[in-house]
């Protein structure tokens, strides 16, 4: 049994699909990974998955996109996978078109968040909505969504040609609650160790961000919130950088003004995000567009109160007033207001942390997410 996983970049393949790929391999699947080469390629190969370099741009570039489709068609015809499973906006479109042309038996698309969203103007929204709809109808057998909202949108608008609703599946999102994000396994001494390394004063509230350092993640809005705080005893820990092929490099350069300030700690890409979240009080994701953000789940599992924009995916994970607060996109003042509120009411902060922990542990186990997908894979092969 062969499955071909397709993403644009190797970071997505390694950081987000690794649990599924490992479970697939254990279940007897021969796992093929197709994406652009990058800093995580060696990690993919070390897991003994069959790696195939396919150059996939992360934006619409007709000539480059056609070349990618041709590469994928040749790859599919050579390895003859039973299932082609695609991810990420551009790669999912190119991969499905190629899989259809190459005659792949089953084409599965996981929508980690439809590219169209309420923040777009009507023309943009309609364009990307129709791309999803018609690629879905003509080149897709299953649509798996992480958020319930995406599931409802796909089903209500008949994104698949099939009349069977069972081909739309909300798989949710999950994390490793057994080991990496098991708060009971964390050493309490980490608090003092990391605080000392980063020179964070004892009385400082810690606010953490994880993500690409681009405008649509709201990183500038978050950093600007500092200027509106009543109390400046707050340290911001920023985890992340710019992945390969990122279009927005302008925002990254705008962050330079904050890098030398004492209240901001830029850590770049790290492999121990769980440890930083463990010492953190509040996690903020002021993003403009999301699917079903894993970072929020990770933060709740490490007992963080959550501040997030009221957008698809995030509002499904965060219970306003219970596990954190939701606010509108591009609202630094509201973010600052909520940080001040939690800074001055530590009892409320602790209650939100505990409620978030219980929510993460009760709803977001990656084992359940992987199991749903393996059941679909097996059903298709048996059919």
N, C-alpha and C positions, 0 to 999 in steps of 0.2 A: 504494500500500500504506500503510495507516494503522495505527499502534499507539498505544494509550492506556496510559500509565504512571500508576499511582495509588499515592500515599503519603499519610500523614497530614499531614506538614509539608514545607515547601520545603527545609529543610536536608537531609533524606534524599534528596530528588530531586536536589539540586545536588551534594552532597558524595559520594554513594555511587552514584548512577545515571548521572552525567554521562558517564563513558567509554562505557557501553552506549548511551546516547542519541545521542552523537556518532557512534559507529560505525554505529548504525541509520540515522541521517540520511545518512551517506556511502554506505550500501548501498542508498539509494533509498526509505527509509521516511519517511513524514510523521509526525513524532513529536509527540504530544499529551501534556502533563503536567498531571495533575489533583491538586491538594493545597491545603492552606490557605495563604493569602498570608502572607508573613513577610519577614525580612531578606534572604533569598536569592532572592526572586522576580525582582528585576531581573537577577540573574546568569543565571537560567533564560531570561529573555526575550532577553538579549544573545546567547545561543547560537542564537537563532532557532528555538527550540522553541515550539509553540503552547501557551500557558499558559491553564489554566482554574481559576479559584478555586472550590474546593469545601470548605466548612467541615466538617472531620472531627475530632471529639473523639478524644483518645487513651485514652479509657476508656469503659466501658459506661454510656451514658445514653440510655435507650430513645427518648425524643422526639427528641433531637438526632440519634441514630443513624438513625432513620427518615427524618428530613429529609435527611440525607446520602445515603441510598439513593435517595430521590426525585430529588435533584439529579444523581446519577451516572446514573440511568436516562435522564433527559432529555438529558444530555450524550451518552451513547452513542447514543441514537436520533437525535440531531442530526448527530453527526460520522461515525457508522457505521464504527467501526474494525474492521479484520480481526482484530486481537488486542487483548485487554485483559490487561494484565500488572500484577499487584497485589503490594504489599509492605507490611511492618509489620503487627503483630497486628490492631488494630481495622480499619484501612483495608483489609486483605486480606479480612476477613470481609464488611464492608459492600460493598466493590467487587465481590466475586464474586457476592453475592446480587443486586446491581443488574445486573451483566452477564448473569446467567442470565435474569432477568426481561426484560431488554431484548433478549434474543436474540443476544448477541454470538457470532460463529462459533467463536472459540477463547478460552478463559480459562486463563491461566497464573499460577501462584502461586509466587513465590520465598519460601521460608521462610528468613529470615535468622537463624532460631533459633526453634523452636516455643516458644510462650509457657509451656506446661507444663514443669516441670523438677523434678529430684529434691529440691529444697529446699522444695517445697510440701507442705502436708498432703494426705492422701489425697482429701479431698472437693474441694479446689481442683484438684488434679491431674486427677481424673476429669472435672470440669466442663470444663476447658480442653482436655483430650485429646479429649473427645467433640465439642466445638465444631470442632476441627480435623478430626476424622474425618468428621463428617457434612457440613460445608461442603465438604470435599474430595470426598466421594462424589457429592454432588448438584449442585455448582456449579463444578467444576474439571476441566480437561482434562489439565493437566500440573502436577506438583509438582516444583519445582527446589529443591534444598537446598544449603546451603553446607558443612555438616558431614556426614561419613559416618554418624555416629550418627543424625542426623535422617533421612537417606536410608533407613537400615535400619528405623527405627521406622515411617516412612510406608509402606514397601513391605510389611513383615511384618504390619502391622495393616490393610492394604488401605484406605488413605486415599482411593483413587480407585476408581470403579466399574469402570473399564476393566480388562480382564484382561491388558493389555500392560504388561510391566515397563519397556518403553522410555519410558513416560510419566512414570516417576520418574527424575530425573537429578540426580546430585550434581555441581554445577558448581564446587564449592570456592569460594575467595575469592582475590583477587589485588590487586596494587598496581602503580603505574607504576614498573617497574624500569628503564625506558629513560631517564627524565629525573629526576623529582622524588625518587625513592628510589634513585638510583644513587650510591652512596657515593663512587665514583671522581670524580664531578663536584663534590664538595663542597670548598670552599676550607679548608685546614687552619687558616687564620687565624681562622676562625669560632670556634674553641675559645676563643681568648683574647678575642676581641671580645665574645662573649655572656657569658663569665665576668666580664669587667670591667664590662659593663653591669648585671649582676645582683649584682655584688659578692660573687662566690663565691670563697672562698679556694682557693689552688692545691692544697692537700692534701685537699680535700673530694671524697668520692665523690658522684656525682650520680644520684639516683633520680627517674625521671620517671613521671608518670601522665597519661593522656589519656582523657577521657570526660565524661559528664554527672555533675555533682556531686550525686549522689543516693545514698541508702543502698544500693540494690541493686548499685551499682558498687563498693562496698567502700571508698569514699574515707575514711570515718571510721576503718575498720580500718587502712588504710595510715598515716594520720597518727598514730594511736595507737601504731603500731609504733616510732615515734621514741623514746617513753618507755622502751622495753625495750632500746634499743641500748646495747651496752657502750661503743662509740666514737661520740661525737657529731659527728665530722667528716664529716657527711653533709648534703647539701642536697637538698630535695625540690622539684622543679619540677612544678607542677600546671597542666595545660592543659585548658580546658573551662569550661563554665558551665551555665546552665539553658536548654534550648531552649523554644520557645513551647509552651504547653499542658502543661508538665510538672506532674505531680500532687504530687511530693514537693518541697516548698519548705522544709520544716522542716530537712532536712539541710544545705541551703545556708547557713542562718542559723547552724547549729552550727559552721560552719567559721570564723566570725569570730574566734574565740579564737586561731586559728593565723596569721591574716593578718599580724599585727604582729611575729611571731617571725622572727628572722634566718635560720633554717634552712629556711624555707618561702617559695617564690616562686610566687604565684598570678598567672598570666598571662592568664586568661580565654580566650575564643575567639581563636585565631590562625590565620593562613593559612600560616605557616611552621613547622608542627610538625616537619617533617623536620629543620630546623636545630637545634631544641632536642634532638631525638633524637640528632643527630650529636654533640653534646657530652656526651650522657648515657652513663652506665655500665650502669645497670640500669633496665629498664622493669618496672613492676608494675601488674598488673590483677587486683585481689582481688575480682572481680565475683561476684555470686550467681547470675547467669544470663547466658548468652551464646549466640550462634549460632555464628559462626566469626569471631572478632574480628579486624578488619583492623588495629587498633592494634598488636597483637602482631607481625603480619607486618611492619608499617612499622618497628617498633622493631628487629626482627632484621635488617632490611635496612640499618639504620643502626648495626649492630654493638653491640647491647645484649644483655646477659644478661637473661633473662626470669624474673620471679616472678609466678605466676598460680595462681588457685584450680583445684583438680582438678574441673573441671566440663566438661560437654559443649562441644565446640568448642575451648576453651583446651587441654585435654589432647590434642587431636588435633594441635595446632600445636607444643606445647612437649615436648621430649624431656627427661624428668626426669633431672637429673644430667649432661646433655650440652649442652643449649642454655639451661638454667636449672633452676628448681625449681618443683614443684607442691606445694600445701598445701591444707588443708581451709578451707572458708568460715569467715569470722569468726575468724581465728587470727592476731592481731597479733604474738604472741610468736614464732610460727614464722617469720613474715615477718622480724622483727627478727633472729632467729637466722641466717637465710640472708643477710641484708644484712651482718651482722657477719662471717660466714664469707668472703664474697666481698671484703669490705673488707680483711680480713687476709690473703687469699691472692690477690694480684693476677694470678698466673700462671694460676690456675684461672679467674678472671674473664675474662682475655684469651682463653683456650681456648673458653669458652662464647660469648663475643662472635663469635669466628670461626666456630664451628659454627652459630650462629644465622644469620649472614650467608649461609653456604653453603646452609642449608635454605631461606631466603627466596628466594634467587636460583634454586634448583633446582625449587621447587614452586609458587611463588605469583606468577605473572605474570598481570596482569589481562588481557592480550591473549588468553590461553588461555580465561579465564572468559567474556569477551565473545564469542569465536568460538563456543563451545558454544551460547550463547543465540541468536546469529544463525542458526546452523544449524537450530535448532528453529523459529525464526520463518519461515525460508524454506521449510522442509519443510511447515509448516502452510498457508502461502499456496499453494504448488505443489499441495498435495493438493486 
